[in-house]
Amino acid sequence: YNTAAVLWGLFGCIKLYPLLMLALFIPPRRFKQLALGAITAASAMLLSLWYTGPTVLMAYKLSRGAVERFMGIYPYSARIEGSEHSFLGLIKLLLLPLHINSEHIWHILSPTLAIAMLALYFWRVVRLPVANQLLFLTVGMIALPPYSFDYTLLHLYAPWAVLILVAIDAARMGVRVSGLTITMLLFA
């Protein structure tokens, strides 16, 4: 569990959304591993900013500025390129004929979706098997960012592999897992 916490923390240093996976430590009450993952992410981020330099603060400001420039260029524009898998992509597609900028809507919808996901996680998902939790969090990593290119679909390999293992175990034990067939078909 410690290794998983450290690795998720390192992944979270590169992209923030993988930090959602630290929520998998909540149901089994592995709060030490949750903290270890968060501390790893913060430490790796500080170390990388220090290495980038010239100072940690300047590196942070430059990095933040680059993200803000990107966010100002594409995610809220009316353009839709390739396959977009975020909720914002769906909203942009629906608003395209109306020539409405989705930025204002997204600034309201984004925190609303995050709060709804958090509430749903603690209300229902936390009591489900780990495979379901993993799938829920992965879908959140793909659908909640303001922009989601095709590469984000790679995140689905982990829950897909876990579901294959669940299907194999269920077949060996001769049990039927409710919803597994439809979930596997959705992956196809």
ABEGO torsion letter per residue (X at the ends): XAAAAAAAAAAAAABAAAAAAAAAAAAAGBAAAAAAAAAAAAAAAAAAAAAAOABAAAAAAAAAAAAAAAAAAAAABABBBEBBABAAAAAAAAAAAAGBBAAAAAAAAAAAAAAAAAAAAAAAAAABBAAAAAAAAAAAAAAABABBBAAAAAAAAAAAAAAAAAAAAAAAAGBBBBGAAAAAAAAX
